[in-house]
Amino acid sequence: MRNSLSRPPSNGARLTGGAGPGRREGAAWGRRAAPLLGFSQSRSASRGAGARATREGATTTSAAGQGAGRHRPVGPLTSSDTGCSCRCRALSLVPMEEMEEELKCPVCGSFYREPIILPCSHNLCQACARNILVQTPESESPQSRRASGSGVSDYDYLDLDKMSLYSEADSGYGSYGGFASAPTTPCQKSPNGVRVFPPAMPPPATHLSPALAAVPRNSCITCPQCHRSLILDDRGLRGFPKNRVLEGVIDRYQQSKAAALKCQLCEKAPKEATVMCEQCDVFYCDPCRLRCHPPRGPLAKHRLVPPAQGRVSRRLSPRKVSTCTDHELENHSMYCVQCKMPVCYQCLEEGKHSSHEVKALGAMWKLHKNQLSQALNGLSDRAKEAKEFLVQLRNMVQQIQENSVEFEACLVAQCDALIDALNRRKAQLLARVNKEHEHKLKVVRDQISHCTVKLRQTTGLMEYCLEVIKENDPSGFLQISDALIRRVHLTEDQWGKGTLTPRMTTDFDLSLDNSPLLQSIHQLDFVQVKASSPVPATPILQLEECCTHNNSATLSWKQPPLSTVPAEGYILELDDGSGGQFREVYVGKETMCTVDGLHFNSTYNARVKAFNKTGVSPYSKTLVLQTSEVAWFAFDPGSAHSDIIFSNDNLTVTCSSYDDRVVLGKTGFSKGVHYWELTVDRYDNHPDPAFGVARIDVMKDVMLGKDDKAWAMYVDNNRSWFMHNNSHTNRTEGGITKGATIGVLLDLNRKTLTFFINDEQQGPIAFDNVEGLFFPAVSLNRNVQVTLHTGLPVPDFYSSRASIA
């Protein structure tokens, strides 16, 4: 988790509150805003956390399972010297190798050389500080500010807007130039991850050293870590105090990186030392320690420390006495509480801190060391918690891997089961296709055999008649001519309508409806049950917006007004209109749905439920819907042939072509009894219009009934025929004229189709075993115009006949 900061962090210098991905154990807690005084404030605090001392001089053990020595201030100081409590000394010794990042300059990426402390408490090499100086306008100088009365300090912070260091989006990169003549250059990153500012143009040659050379007038420096800018006064970089404590820490750290210490008492090949006695000032290996320094008698009170800690104590250089930045010949002797800086006696004589609280330097030194030690106690506890948290995270990684393998195996098994079920269903469907294939081949082959025999008989009769014609005996010819003529006409009649038409089409009437399965596959997803996220509330059907029209039903619903759990979608279910099982008719985010293609004169039950990632809500109350008893519909321009001409709100049609063209009604029927009529508005030159029902994919450019997708009666002015798949049957006397009425009765309960002309049944029942979805259909040419009449009840005589049957 990243903590928020008062100003935007740079790409590398960010404050983190825990170990993120990719960090190793004891990961860095981010760069600190305080100056480095006596201890590294880096990841080193995370190791050895929780160690507690049992008695003075005793060896301590880390609660985390790692051995550690006693935590002491750097240098051979006792608690009386530093003012540290026993709890401070109970902290485990921080391994020095982990604080290397704290000892490197954010500009050059190397160990600090002559570090100085900026007013923001961050550190810089003195040479690096000079390299990132930027010259500012004259109006921004401290002299001009003091002259105008706006300045109160020698170091004036600039607004970031004046420096133009950031873009409006704060991309994390700025441009810093050198002096007035130097072009600006984008900054880069140092090895430790913070911003690196390019060096300015090299200054003119001078007899002073680079660190002490005079800086340009009105120079400005920007901290590469917190990005605060300030203008230097006349003292330049000499006005910043030097961080001698940091120099000492770096020196000890570099010494600790030297070769391993050897035992001083081994006679031949010295072994690697394991401890050092602070009182004897001798390094021992384990055999020499047991032989020469037994833990008894007076030696029992000696304190043994690890070699690295002993080397630090042994090689600790004498403490350097820092001098005042304003009076280089005076040593710091007092501490100003208000200015938070050491001062010398001459500073006090000059009256710079006359109204400030001033305390002795040694007393404040002990007080601040005690405060730092107490702060380290809390940091040590956080480091211990972080280490335990990292162990927990590593255990989670292992558990996640194990659970992933198990879950993947379960998922593969479930998908394999679905694939097996699909393969079994595939085999069943293929068996049906093969059965249809064999049936079609049998019908076609039977017709081939029948036509072959009949053609052979016809050819034989033709050859015999031709030979008879060649005879020159008139009386003999006349004796057999009448019989031959009758045989020829009879044979010709046998080749009549439908004989030379295929009894079977090459197309397969089977149509696989895989859309529900594909929808289910697309909706196949994981269901995550979360206790913190309940299922949505039960939806409420809005009765005032629910309605039916013909065989369509529109339903509307909404979430309860006080519901606080959002729904990701809804599932609408209807039964089959006969009290059967419910089935899903809609799944989605909308709260209104229109369901088409229902049965006429049927009662449906509807219900809806909501769902989200957690689960599914209970069903709403069931709503009862009644579809229309009779069908109201018009002709459908969308599916009609382009030559069809519509008028009278698509109830009247004619054609612009002399060829027959097909037009369908908008409503399809699959259940119930339906009756509609068509009146002949115009009838010229005795055409043959056809009336009946058809599938949606019927041929539109031939007479109705020519293919196997239509069942029709075609009629002229004298007689009518029934036709399906180009097979003509049941010629019936009685035709149509202008003003005639043709009735079509589709009884899907009894699976029959019957036709009427002028309220009289035309012939027998035209077709039986009619099953499926059918649309009203008409075929006509330009010599005919008809008008459709719908919403009609079933004729009374048919109803009474059906009730008797």
N, C-alpha and C positions, 0 to 999 in steps of 0.2 A: 504494500500500500504506500502510495507516495503522499507525503504530507504537503499541505499547501504552504506556500511561501508568500511573504509580503511583496516580493518583486519577482519577475519571471526568472526562473533558473536557466542557466546555460545548458548546452547539450551534455556536458560532462559533469558539471558541478550541481548535483541535485541532492536533496535531502530525502533519504529513504527511511522508512520505518520498519524494515524487516529485510530478510534475505530474499531477493527475487530470483527468478529463474536464471540458471547459469552461474550463480554465485557459489563459491565453495563454503565449507563450514567456517564460521567466524567471519562472514562476509562483512565488507565495509559498511558502516552506518552512515556514510556520506561525509562530506567535508564539513568541518565545524567553522563557525564564525568567530570563535575566540582565538587569540594568538597562542602559539605553541610555547608553553612556559617550562614545565618540568617533565610532563608525561605526554606520550603520543595519544591523541584522541581518535585513534583509528580502530581498525578491526582487532587490534591486539587485546582489547578488553574482553573479547568474547572467549578467550581461552583461559582455562584454569579458574573460571568464575565459580564462586561458591567455596573456595578454600578457606578454612578457618584455622587459626593457630591455637594450639592447646596450652602451651606454656612458653615462656621466653627461652629461645634457643632450641626448641624442639622442632623436628621435621614435620611439615604440614602436608596434607593430602588434598587434592582437588576433589570436590564433590562430584564432578563430572567424570571422574575416573582417570584423570591425567595428573601425574605428579607435578608439583610446583613448589617453589620456595616461598619464603615469606615476602609479602608485598611491603616494600620500603621505599621512601623517597630516594631519588637518585643521589648517590653519594653516601658515605658512611655517616649518616646522621641518626641520632637516637630520637626517641619520642620527645624527650625534653628539649632537643634542639629545634624540632620542627613544630611542636604543638600538635602532632597527629595523635589521634585516639587509637586505642587498641583495635577498634573495628577497622580502621584504615590499614593497620599492619596485617590484619587478617586477610586482606585481599591477596590473591595469588600473584606471583610475579608475572608480569606481562612479557611474553617472548618478544625480544627486540626485533626479530626478523619480520614481524608482521606490521611494524609501524613504518616501514620504508617509504610508503606512499605519502605519509605525513611529513617526511623529511626532504621532499623534492619540490623544487620551484615550479609553480604552474606555468611559467613562461618557457624556461629552457628544458624542463623535465629532468634536470640533474639535481644533485644535492645542493642545498642552499650554500652560497658563498657570500660571506659578509651580509647576512640577512638583516633587513630593516623592517620595522613594524609600521604599517600604514594606520591611519586613524580608524579605519574600519576593523582593525585587529588582525588582518591578514598579513602574511609575510611575503617578501620578494627579495631576490638577490639584488644587491645594490647596482650591479652592472645591468641586470635585466630591467630594473626600474628606470634606468636612464634610457634604455632602448625603446621603451614604450611611451616616452614623453611625447606630448602633442602641444604645439604652440597654439595659444588662444588669442582672440582679438584683444586689443588694448583695453576695450571697455569692460572685459571680464577680469582684468587683473585685480589683485587684492588692493593695490594702491588706489585704483579708481573707485573700488567699492568702499574703501575706508573714507576716501574723500567725499563720497556721496552720502556717507552715513549709513549705508545698508549693510556693511560687514561688521561682524562681531567676533570673528575668529581669524587666525592666520591661514587656516585651511578652509576654503569656501567650496562647498559641494555645488556642482553644476546640475541643472536640470538635464535629464537625458534628452529631452527634445532639442535643447540648444546644441548638444553635442552631435545630434543626428546619428546616434549609435545604433538605433534599431529601426527596422521597417515597421509599418503599421501592423503587420501580422506577427511581429516578433519572431522571425524565423530562427533566432538563435545565433545569428552571425552578424557581426558589425564590420564597419570599415574604419580603420584608424590610419591616419597619415602621420608623417614625420613632422618636420618643421613646415614653415609656410610654403616652401618650394617643393616639398615632397608630395608625390601623388599618393592617394589613398589606396590601400591594398587590403583585400579580404583577409580575415584572420583564419588561422588554422588551429588544429588541436595538438596539445602536447601528449606525451605518452601516458600521463596519468589521467587524461580524459577531460581536462578543462580547456578553456580557450587559450590559444597562443597568439599573441599580438606580434605582428611583424616588426622587426627593428626599423627604427627611423633612419633617415639619411645619415650617414656618418658625419659627426661634427667636424669642424675645422681642426686642423692639427694644433695641439696645445702642449705646453711643457708639463701640464699636470697629468696625473694618472687618470685613466678613463672613469674611475669611480668618483674621483674628487674634482674632475674638471667642471667648470662653471656650466650650468644649464642655460639654455636660452631664456630670455626674459618672457614673463607671462606664460610659463609652461604649465601644462595640465597633465595629470596622471590618472589613469582609470584602473581600478582594481580588476584583475582578470577573473576574480572569483565572484564577487558580489556586484561588480560593474558600477560601483559608485565612483564618481569623478570628483577631483578636487584640484584647485589651483595652488601651485607652489609659491611660497613667499620668497623673500630675498635670499634666504639661506639655502634654497633648493633642496636637494636630497639630504643635505646635512641636517636639516630640521627634523628628520625622522629618527627615532631612537633605534639603536642597534639591538638585535635580539641575541644577546650573548648566551642566554640559556639554551636557545636552539642550537647555537654553534657547539656548545658543550655536549648536547645530546647527540649531534651528528658525529662528533669526534669519538664518543664512546661507542656508537653504533658501528662506525667503520673499524674501530679496534676489535670489536666483538666478531667481526667477519674475518679476522686474521686466522692463521693456522691454529689447529687444536693445541691446547696446552698439554705439556708433558709433565710426568711426575718428576719431582726434584730430588727424590731419594733413591730412585732405581740406580744400581751400580753400573750395569752394562747398557742394554738397549732400553731407554726410558719408555715406559708405557704411558698411554693417554691418561691424564689426570681425571679423577671422578669427583673430587671434592677439594675445597680449600679451607684451611683454618684461618679465620680472621685474626685470632690472637697470635698464632705462630707465624702467620704470613707465609705459609708453605702449601704447595700443591701436592696432593697425595693420589696415588692409584689405590685400588682396593687392598692389594696385599700389603703395601707399605703403610696404609692407614691402620690396618689391624696390627701390624708389627710395631710401628713407631708411635702411633697415636691412639692407644686403646681408650675406650670410653669409660674410664674409671679414674678415681683419684682426682687430682686437680684438673686433669685434661677433660673430665666429664663436663666442666663448665664452659669449655671452649665451644665456639659456634662454628659449625661446618656448613658451608654454602656451596652451591654448584660452581664449577670453574668459571663459567661466563660471568656470573655475578661477582665472584672474587676478583676476576681480572678488572671489572669495572671499578671496584673499590680500590684495587691496588694501583691502577693506572690513572685514577682520577687526578686530573691536573688541578693545580691551585685555582681557587675561584678568582676569576678576573673581576676586578673592581670597575664598574661602569662609571663613565664620566658624564657630566651634564652636557646636553646638546648645545646649550647657549653659552656655557662657560666650560670649555674643554679641559681646563686645568683643575676644575673642581670635581670632587667625587660626590655622588648622591649620598645624602645623609638623612633626608626626610622624605615624607610621602604626602602629597596633597590629595585629600579625599575627594574634593569637588572635581579637580582636573583628572583624577585617577592616573597620576604619573609621579615618578620619583623626582625630587628637586634637590638642588644643592643649597648650601648656606648663602651663597651670593644671590641666588634667586629670591630668597626670603628677604635679604637686605635691600634689594631693589624694589621690594613692595609688590611684585607681581602676584603674590598669593596672600596679600595682607589680610583680606577678609575671608580667606578660606580656612577650613579646618585642616591642620597639618599634624601628622603623627610621626613617631619614630619609624625609621625604615625597617629596623629589625622586627619590631612588634607587628607591623603590617605584613612583613614577609611571613612570619609564623602564622598570622591570622589567615592569609590567603592560601597558604599551603594546607592549613586545616580545612578550609572551605573546599579546596580542590579535592582533597582526600575524601571528604564527605560526599561530594558529587560523584567521585569514582565508585563509591559504594553502590549508589543507585544504578550507575552504568554497568557495574559488574553483575548486578541482579538481572538487568535487561539482557546482558550477554548470555547469562546462564539460561534464561528463558528462551532466547533465540536458538541456543544450541539444542535444547530439548525440542524446540519447534522444528528444527532441521531434521532431527531424528524422526520425529513424527511424519514429516513430509517424505523422507526417504522410505519409511514403512508404507506410506500411502502409494508411492511409486510402485513398490513391489506388489501391493494388493491390487492396484489398478491393472498391472500387467496380468496377474493371475485371473482377475475377473474378466478382462478383455478376452483372454483365450477361451475361458468357459462360455462367455456370451457369444463369441463368434461361432463356436461349435454348435450352440443351441440354435443360432440364427441359420446356419447352414443346414441343420437338420430340418428346421421348419420349411425353409425354401425348397429343399429336396422333396419333402412330402407334398408340397404344392405342385412341384414339377411332375412327380409321379402321378398325382391325381389328374393333372392336365393331360399327361400321356395316355392314361387309361380312357379319359373322355375322348381324346383324339382318335384312339383305336375304334371306339364305338361309332363316332361320326364317320370315320372312313368306311366302316362296314355298311352304314346306311348309303353312303355315296356309291359303293360297289354294288349294292342291291339295286339302286336306281339305274346304275350303268347297265347291269344285266337285263333289267326290265326293258329299257329303251332298245337295247340291241335285239332282244327277242321280238319286240313288236315290229321293228324295222325288218328283221330277217323274215318274219312271217309274211309281211306285206310283199317283200321281194319274191318269196316263193309263190304267193298267190298270183301276183302280177305276171310272173314268168309262165305259170301254167295257163293263165287266161290269154296271155299274148301268143303263146304257142297255138292254142285253140283258134284264136282270131286269125292268125297267119295261115293256118291250115284251111280255115273256111274261105279266106280270100283267095288262096291258090286254087281251091276246088271250084269256086265261082268263076274265076278267070278261065279255067279249062272248060267249064260248061258253056261259057259264052262263045268259045271257039267252035262248038258243034254247029253243023249246018242243017240239022234235022229240026224244023220248026215245031212239028207236033211233039216230038220228044222233049224239046226245050220247054214248051208250054206246060207239059205235064209236071215238071218239077220247079218251074220258075216261081210260082206263088210261094211254095214252101221255102225256097232259098231267100226270097225277099223278106219273108217274115223272120227267118233266122238271122239275116244281116241286121234288120232293125232291132231285134231282140239283143243281139250282141252289142250293137251300138249303144242301146239303153244301159246295158251292163257297164259300159265305160262312161257312164254319166257323171254327174257332179259328185265330187268327193272321191271317186275311184283313183284318180291320178294325183291325189293330194296326200302328202306324208301323214300317217297317223300319229307320228311322234316328232317332236321338235328336237333339235340338237342341244338346246339349252337345258340346263338343269334347274328345276324349280326350287331347289333347296337353297336357302339363304341363311348363312350362319350369322346369328346376332351375337357378336362378341363384345359389344359396347358395355354391357353391365360388368363383364369380367375385367375389361380394360380399366374401367372406372374404379373397380375394387382394387386392382393392382396399383393404380396411381395413388389411391388413398391408403395403401398399405404403409403403415408408419409405426414408430415406436410410441407407446403410451407411457408417459412418465407421471407417476403418481407422487405428488408433493403435498405433504401435510399442510404446508403453509399456504397453499393455493387451492381453495375448495372448488367444487364443481359449480357451474353457473346455476342460477335459479331457473325454475320451471317457466317456460315461455307462456304467454297468455294469448289465446286466439282472439282476434278482433272481429267479433261477429258482424259489426256494421259494415265491414269491408269484404266479408266473405260472401260469395255468390256463385251461381251456376248459370251457364248459357249453353243451350243445346247439350252437347256431350262434353263440355269443358267446365272446369271448376277452378275458381280463383280463391286462394286462401291467403290471409294476412295474419301476422302475429307480432308480438313485441315482448321485450323483457319487462319484468315487473318494475314499477317506478322507483322503488327503494333498493333495487338490486345494485350491489357494489362490485360483484364479480363479473368481469367482462366475458362474453361468449365469443369464441372464435368462429362458430358456424352453427348451422341448424340442420336437422334431419326431419324431413316431412314424410309421413307414411300414410298410405291408403290401403284399404282392403280391396278385394276383387269385385265388389259390388254385389256379392251374394253371401256376405257374412263370413268369408274365408279369412285366411291369414293376411296380416298386414305386410306390405312390401314398401321399400324405400322408393320414392319417386323424385326426391330432390335432396341434394346435399350441397350446402354452400353458405355464404355469408348474408345473402339477401333475406329480407323479412316478408317477402310477398312472392307467390309462385302461382302460375296458371298451369293446370294439368289438362292436356288435350287428349282426345282419343278415348274418352270413357264411353261406357255403354249407355244408350238411351233408356229412359224409363227404368233407371236403376238407382238403388240407394247405396251410398258409399259412406264409410266411416273414416274420418281423418284425424290425425294427431301429430304433434310436433314435439321435438326435444332439442335442447341446446347442448353444445359440447365445447370443451377446451382441452388443453394438454393434460389436465388432471383427470378428467373423466367426462361422463355424460349425465345430464340432469334427468330428473323424472319426466315422464310424458305429461303433456298438457291434457286438459279435458278433451274427450272425444267429441268431434263435431260431425253431425249427420248431414249429408248432402244428397239432394234428390235431383237427378238429371231430367231433362225435358222428356215428356211422354212421346212427342213427335218431333221430327227433325225439321228445322228451318235452315235452308241453305240456298246457295246460288251456284252458278257455274264458276269455275276456277280459271281465270285468265293465265295464271302462272304456269299451269301444266298443259294448257291447250295448244293445239297446232297454231302456227303463226298466221294461217289463212282464216282462222275463225274470227268473226266480227261480233262484238258484244254491244249490247244496249240494254236499256231498262234496268239499270243497276245490276247488270250481269245476269239477268233472268231471261233475256231473249238473245238468241244466237242465230247467225247464218254464216255463209261462207263466201269467200271471194274466188274460189276455184271450182272448176267443173269436176274435180276429183273429190272423193270422199275424204273428209277430215274429222278427227275425233276430238271431243271436248268432254271433260269430267266435271263432276260436282265437287264442291269444296269439302264435303263431309263424307267420311268413310264409315261403314257399318260392319260390325263383327258379331253383333248379338241383337236379338229382338226381331219384331215385325215392323216393316217400313213400307210406306206406300207414297208414291208421288205421281204426278201427271204432267203431260206435255201437250199443249194445243198447237195445231198446225196453223200458222199465220199465213203462210204462202206455200203453194205447191204447184210448180210449173213443169210441163214436159215429162210428167210421170217418172220422177226419180225414185230411188230406193233408199230412203233414210232408214237408219237402224237405231233401235233403242234397247237399253239393257244396263248391265253392270260390268265393271272391269277392274283389274288390278291397277295399281298406280303406275306401273311400268308398261302399260299396254302400248302397242304401236299406234301412232297418231296419224299416219299418212295413208292408211288403208281403211276399208269398211270395217266397222265394229263386228268382231266375231271371226275375222280372218286368221287370228293367231289364237294361241291357247291361253291368253290372258283376258279374254272377254267372252261374255255369254249374252247373246242379243237376239232380237227379232227384227228382221228387215222386211219391209212391206212396200208394195207399190199400190196402184189404184184398184187392183183386183184381188190380190192374194198376199199371203205372208209366209215366211219360212223362219225356222229357228236355226241359228248358226253358232257353232263353237269350234275353234281350231279348223276353220274352213270346211266344216262338215255341215251340210244342209239337211234338215229333217223337218217332218211334219208340215208339209205344205197345206195351208188352210185358206179356204175361200174367204173373201172379204178384205177390201183394201181401205185406203184413206183418201180423203179429199181435203180441200181447204176448210178449216174449221173443225176438223176431226180431233178427238181427244184420245191420247194413248196413255194407259195406266200401267205402271210397273209396280208389282208387289213382290218384295223380297222378304221371305219368311226364314230367318236364320235359326229359329227354334226348330222348324221342321226341315230346314236345309233345302228349300225349294224356291224357284223363281217362276212367276206367272205374269202373263201380259193380258191387257184389256184394251179393246177399241170401242169407244163410245159406250162405256159402262158395261160392256159384254165381254166375257172371257174369250180370248182369241186362242182356239185350240186347246189341247190338254195342258197339263203342267209342263212348262217348257224344259226346265232342268231340275234335277234333284242332286242330292249329295253335294250341295254348295256349301263350302266351308272356307273361312278365312276373312280377310278384310277386303270389302268391296266398295267401289265408288260408283254413284250413278253416272251413266255415260250415254252419249249420243254421237252418231256419225251422220254427216249430211254434206251436200254440196251447195252451190250457189242458187239452185232451183228450189231450195227449201229454207223456211224460217220457222222456228219453234220457240215457244215460251214455256218456262218451267213454273210449276205450281207445287209448293211444298207445305209442310205442316198439316197434311191431310190425314184424317183418321182412316183406319182400315175399313174397306167396304163392309157393310152390315152382313151381306150374304156370306162373305168369306169368314167373318167372325163366327157366325152361327154354324157354318159348316165345320170350322175348326173346333168349336166346342163340342159338336156331336162326335167328331172323330176322336 
